[in-house]
């Protein structure tokens, strides 16, 4: 006697997700299929940060710490056939930008400011600055000025710091 054998294809899963970003980054995930599958499917997600989810469209996932997180989706059809797909999420750190300590500036002489912690910088206000989009501008303001620098990383993550420059005026000696 012969028994019929039912051959069932595994689902062909894929992961859709929103972009990487600066912490805290919120990522939306959804599962998809590259081939139509009419059977009942179960979706099991591992978000790489100690949390899991179910369903084709799980709740958004927040990554509060920087790092690279492996994502895994296992899709199982009603016959028990599975497909596993992998992806990843990168959460980029916010830079620690430092403009330096408040300083005295001799009128007419100026002083070089030193921003650190990022890849590009934007200083404001421009009053008395030799450049506004550099890390180390020469500052020669006319009066007490608070300069703010916004530092940005190659991933577009930004932070700011400020420095006050008090102006000392020259005097005459007889």
C-alpha positions, 0 to 999 in steps of 0.5 A, spaced: 500 500 500 502 506 498 501 513 502 500 519 499 506 524 500 504 532 501 510 536 499 510 543 502 514 549 500 517 553 505 515 560 506 520 565 502 521 571 508 524 578 507 525 583 512 523 591 511 525 596 516 526 603 517 533 606 517 539 606 522 539 612 526 542 616 532 540 613 539 535 613 541 533 610 534 526 607 533 526 602 528 519 599 525 519 592 522 515 588 518 515 581 515 514 580 507 514 574 503 517 574 496 513 568 494 505 568 495 504 563 501 496 562 502 498 557 508 497 560 515 504 563 517 507 565 524 512 570 525 517 570 530 522 576 531 529 577 535 531 584 535 538 583 537 537 587 544 534 582 548 527 583 546 522 579 541 516 580 537 511 576 534 506 578 528 508 580 521 508 587 523 511 588 530 511 594 535 516 599 533 523 597 537 527 602 541 535 602 541 537 606 547 544 604 546 549 605 540 551 599 537 550 594 531 544 589 533 543 582 529 535 582 527 532 575 525 525 573 523 523 566 523 517 565 519 513 558 519 507 556 515 501 551 518 505 545 515 511 546 520 516 549 514 520 555 516 524 560 513 529 564 517 532 571 514 537 576 518 538 583 518 541 588 522 540 595 525 546 600 527 544 605 533 549 611 532 552 614 538 551 622 540 558 625 540 560 628 546 562 635 544 567 640 547 568 647 546 573 648 551 573 652 557 571 659 558 577 664 556 580 671 556 581 674 549 586 680 548 582 685 544 586 685 537 590 679 538 585 673 538 585 666 541 584 659 537 578 655 539 578 648 539 572 644 538 573 636 539 568 630 539 565 630 532 567 630 525 564 637 523 563 643 526 558 649 526 560 655 530 555 661 532 554 667 532 559 668 527 562 675 530 569 675 531 570 668 528 575 667 522 571 661 520 564 658 522 565 651 519 571 649 522 574 645 529 579 651 531 577 658 529 580 664 531 576 668 535 577 676 536 570 679 538 569 686 540 566 684 547 564 678 551 561 673 547 558 666 548 560 662 542 556 655 541 559 650 537 554 644 534 558 638 532 556 632 528 559 625 526 559 622 519 552 619 521 549 625 522 548 625 530 549 632 533 551 635 540 553 642 542 557 645 547 559 653 548 564 657 551 565 664 553 570 669 551 571 675 555 575 681 552 581 684 555 582 691 552 590 693 551 592 699 555 597 704 554 604 705 559 607 711 560 
